């Protein structure tokens, strides 16, 4: 079944028609990147209504929808109403996680159908996106290989005296010039005491000998993201730095070893969190263990102390424990893996034993 056929099969759970305008979901179901367009999904047929800027491309690229040229101004709503009448649709399901208040007001005032807005359609979309096809994971692996090439290059580049911003821009340029369609997110490169900031912003601070450099980064290939974090040291670390690094690494490896279909996100998180807590640093691991990755850098499923949902086979999730000592330093190590019935397939090949440059 195609992605749209899977959505059509579940549509009766939430309405007679589903409407999608979010850029990520539109690309996921149609295979086409665009800044505009409306996807209408009925159990028997789907449509992409799109304006003149994209119509030629849509007609050549989109295979699972009937492509319709969008009328000017308010004509789009008349086109949607015609399709609602054609398919005898009385209710429209929206993705309440992406539909804006103004969009919902327009739909309710201009479309001839009831719009509950109860969130079921959005949950179904995210459940479908959570389970990856082989084609999707191949794109994520391709993105990861670009990121790993960037990491290996950075190991030859990082040295005392470079600023965080210089290192960030160098890593970004490498990934974008070696096949990345885009960056997965704003690359994080931090040094010294700034590494205790889990999502710090690269600054003009210069790295010094005996300090950690933390890099959190990823590449995008054909709409799919990769995500990894590595922490390295410029010259030799202190004994305390070594102990913290070793604790994070043990926690990360234990999480990957435990990862398999059917475990809850809560259970997975606890595996790594308990190891860190046993060393006395439980309060210094303040974020969740992991999150899903796909066409967005953060998507379902999640591994956190409150994540009770079971991880499905062929979902993708990060395993990224960290310890952050305020004013001193921080360590995070992150891989991402495909969840399998009897374990996981780690898509991250980059070395993670402590590297001293």
C-alpha positions, -999 to +999 in steps of 0.1 A: +000+000+000+011+035-007+013+061+021-019+077+009-037+043+007-027+036+043-042+070+053-074+063+032-078+030+050-079+047+084-099+078+073-133+064+084-120+065+120-122+103+120-143+116+091-155+114+055-127+136+042-092+146+055-076+179+047-038+184+048-020+217+043+011+213+065+043+213+043+059+182+059+027+161+058+019+172+023+054+162+011+051+129+030+019+118+013+025+133-022+063+130-025+066+166-036+082+195-018+063+228-020+054+258+001+017+256-007-010+232-017-040+214-002-044+176-001-079+163+002-082+126+012-114+106+006-116+068+012-118+062-026-097+090-040-072+118-031-066+152-046-038+178-046-051+213-052-020+234-060-013+268-076+003+278-108+038+280-094+038+242-088+013+228-112+037+216-138+059+199-114+030+183-095+016+168-127+049+151-134+058+141-099+026+133-079+013+099-088-012+090-060-034+121-062-055+137-089-038+171-094-060+201-097-050+237-106-060+259-077-084+287-086-076+323-077-086+339-044-117+323-029-121+298-057-102+272-039-130+268-013-155+264-042-133+236-056-131+219-022-169+221-018-174+205-053-153+176-042-171+173-009-204+171-028-189+146-053-179+122-026-209+129-004-186+140+025-204+155+055-174+157+079-139+170+074-110+158+096-082+183+102-047+179+117-052+200+148-015+200+155-007+220+123-040+237+114-039+273+125-068+291+142-074+313+111-074+283+087-099+265+109-121+296+110-120+298+071-128+261+068-158+264+091-172+295+074-166+285+038-168+247+035-200+228+034-192+202+060-188+197+098-153+200+111-149+185+146-112+193+151-108+166+178-072+156+169-079+120+157-067+128+121-034+142+133-027+113+156-034+089+127-010+108+105+018+106+131+012+070+138+016+062+101+047+084+098+062+067+129+066+034+111+093+038+084+096+020+051+129+006+038+130+035+014+127+060+042+154+045+063+177+043+033+174+081+029+181+086+066+212+063+064+224+084+034+219+115+055+238+100+084+267+090+062+271+126+052+270+137+088+296+111+097+319+122+070+316+157+085+324+143+119+356+126+106+366+158+089+361+178+121+384+155+140+412+168+117+401+204+119+393+210+156+422+226+175+429+249+204+419+286+196+391+280+172+357+296+181+325+276+185+311+296+156+340+288+133+337+251+140+299+252+135+302+269+101+329+245+090+308+215+098+277+230+082+297+238+050+311+203+049+277+186+051+260+210+026+289+206+001+289+169+004+253+161-006+231+174+022+198+190+009+197+210+042+208+208+078+186+188+102+185+217+126+208+246+137+241+228+143+253+229+179+290+232+186+300+241+221+333+241+241+345+241+277+318+252+302+293+259+274+290+221+269+269+220+300+241+237+280+222+209+263+210+232+235+235+260+237+241+283+208+276+285+193+294+317+203+327+334+197+343+315+226+376+299+218+383+263+227+412+257+251+434+227+258+419+201+281+383+210+272+354+191+257+339+200+224+303+189+220+288+186+185+251+179+178+242+179+141+226+162+112+220+163+075+188+160+053+185+138+022+153+139+002+134+153+031+147+128+057+169+138+087+198+123+106+208+132+141+239+125+161+260+140+190+296+134+198+318+149+225+355+150+220+384+165+240+411+189+229+442+173+244+439+153+277+407+155+299+407+154+337+399+123+356+364+137+364+358+143+327+368+108+319+345+094+345+315+114+333+322+104+297+325+067+306+292+069+325+274+085+296+289+060+272+278+030+294+243+044+296+241+050+259+253+015+250+228+000+276+199+019+260+208+006+225+212-030+238+177-028+254+160-012+224+135-034+207+099-034+195+074-036+223+094-018+250+078+014+263+096+047+259+095+049+297+113+016+302+140+025+276+146+058+293+150+042+327+177+018+314+201+047+307+188+070+335+194+044+362+230+040+352+236+078+354+217+081+387+237+053+402+269+074+398+252+103+415+245+124+385+208+117+381+198+154+385+223+163+358+204+144+331+174+166+326+161+158+292+145+126+278+166+098+264+153+099+229+129+110+202+117+098+168+134+111+136+121+112+101+108+140+079+110+161+111+139+161+136+115+155+165+086+132+159+070+101+174+080+079+192+096+092+224+116+077+252+111+097+284+100+091+320+064+097+309+064+079+276+041+048+282+035+040+245+052+009+232+078+014+204+066-002+172+088-022+149+105-001+121+101+031+140+133+052+144+145+067+177+175+084+191+194+072+222+211+102+237+219+103+274+239+132+288+254+146+320+256+184+324+276+199+352+267+236+354+297+259+350+321+229+343+313+208+313+288+184+298+288+152+278+262+138+254+265+108+230+237+102+205+230+075+179+198+068+162+185+034+153+157+014+136+136-005+161+134-042+153+115-072+168+146-086+184+167-055+189+177-026+168+197-016+137+219+012+147+222+036+117+251+055+134+286+041+126+307+069+140+331+059+167+322+070+202+350+059+225+365+091+240+386+108+213+414+131+224+426+155+197 
